[in-house]
Amino acid sequence: MLPKDPNILLSYINLKLRDFYDSLDSLCDDLDVSKNDIIKTLDSIGYRYDEKTNQFK
């Protein structure tokens, strides 16, 4: 289950991407979560996924 608060979600996702996954797709597949939901939620607080650095900025 992912955190509901967008700021906590940002921290959680970036930690997972940094320490465990080489891409957002890998994270979403492994955790069985919606990539679109994550992108939409983090976009609402001004963050976008950067594939080159594998993090939301």
CYANA upper distance limits for C-alpha pairs under 8 A (distance plus 0.5 A):
  2 LEU  CA      9 LEU  CA      7.34
  3 PRO  CA      8 ILE  CA      6.78
  3 PRO  CA      9 LEU  CA      5.70
  3 PRO  CA     12 TYR  CA      8.27
  4 LYS  CA      8 ILE  CA      8.10
  4 LYS  CA      9 LEU  CA      7.22
  5 ASP  CA      9 LEU  CA      6.52
  6 PRO  CA     10 LEU  CA      6.59
  6 PRO  CA     41 THR  CA      6.69
  6 PRO  CA     42 LEU  CA      6.60
  6 PRO  CA     45 ILE  CA      7.59
  7 ASN  CA     11 SER  CA      7.02
  7 ASN  CA     42 LEU  CA      8.46
  7 ASN  CA     45 ILE  CA      8.30
  8 ILE  CA     12 TYR  CA      6.61
  9 LEU  CA     13 ILE  CA      6.43
  9 LEU  CA     42 LEU  CA      8.27
 10 LEU  CA     14 ASN  CA      6.58
 10 LEU  CA     42 LEU  CA      7.13
 10 LEU  CA     56 PHE  CA      7.74
 11 SER  CA     15 LEU  CA      6.57
 12 TYR  CA     16 LYS  CA      6.74
 13 ILE  CA     17 LEU  CA      6.56
 14 ASN  CA     18 ARG  CA      6.46
 14 ASN  CA     55 GLN  CA      6.02
 14 ASN  CA     56 PHE  CA      7.01
 15 LEU  CA     19 ASP  CA      6.52
 16 LYS  CA     20 PHE  CA      5.84
 16 LYS  CA     21 TYR  CA      6.90
 16 LYS  CA     27 LEU  CA      8.11
 17 LEU  CA     21 TYR  CA      5.24
 17 LEU  CA     22 ASP  CA      6.95
 17 LEU  CA     23 SER  CA      7.16
 17 LEU  CA     24 LEU  CA      7.46
 17 LEU  CA     27 LEU  CA      7.64
 17 LEU  CA     54 ASN  CA      6.96
 17 LEU  CA     55 GLN  CA      7.04
 18 ARG  CA     22 ASP  CA      8.23
 18 ARG  CA     54 ASN  CA      7.80
 18 ARG  CA     55 GLN  CA      7.90
 21 TYR  CA     26 SER  CA      6.65
 21 TYR  CA     27 LEU  CA      6.30
 22 ASP  CA     26 SER  CA      7.27
 22 ASP  CA     27 LEU  CA      8.49
 22 ASP  CA     54 ASN  CA      7.40
 23 SER  CA     27 LEU  CA      7.00
 23 SER  CA     51 GLU  CA      7.71
 23 SER  CA     54 ASN  CA      6.46
 24 LEU  CA     28 CYS  CA      6.66
 24 LEU  CA     35 LYS  CA      7.89
 24 LEU  CA     54 ASN  CA      7.73
 25 ASP  CA     29 ASP  CA      6.56
 25 ASP  CA     35 LYS  CA      7.60
 26 SER  CA     30 ASP  CA      6.54
 27 LEU  CA     31 LEU  CA      6.50
 28 CYS  CA     32 ASP  CA      5.95
 28 CYS  CA     33 VAL  CA      5.44
 28 CYS  CA     34 SER  CA      6.79
 28 CYS  CA     35 LYS  CA      6.39
 29 ASP  CA     33 VAL  CA      7.34
 34 SER  CA     38 ILE  CA      7.00
 35 LYS  CA     39 ILE  CA      6.67
 36 ASN  CA     40 LYS  CA      6.42
 37 ASP  CA     41 THR  CA      6.53
 38 ILE  CA     42 LEU  CA      6.61
 39 ILE  CA     43 ASP  CA      6.36
 39 ILE  CA     48 ARG  CA      7.52
 39 ILE  CA     49 TYR  CA      7.85
 40 LYS  CA     44 SER  CA      6.83
 41 THR  CA     45 ILE  CA      7.76
 42 LEU  CA     46 GLY  CA      7.03
 42 LEU  CA     47 TYR  CA      5.76
 42 LEU  CA     48 ARG  CA      7.33
 42 LEU  CA     56 PHE  CA      8.46
 43 ASP  CA     47 TYR  CA      5.39
 43 ASP  CA     48 ARG  CA      6.34
 47 TYR  CA     56 PHE  CA      6.22
 47 TYR  CA     57 LYS  CA      5.60
 48 ARG  CA     56 PHE  CA      5.67
 48 ARG  CA     57 LYS  CA      6.10
 49 TYR  CA     54 ASN  CA      7.60
 49 TYR  CA     55 GLN  CA      6.19
 49 TYR  CA     56 PHE  CA      4.75
 49 TYR  CA     57 LYS  CA      6.93
 50 ASP  CA     54 ASN  CA      6.11
 50 ASP  CA     55 GLN  CA      6.04
 50 ASP  CA     56 PHE  CA      6.41
 50 ASP  CA     57 LYS  CA      7.33
 51 GLU  CA     55 GLN  CA      7.48
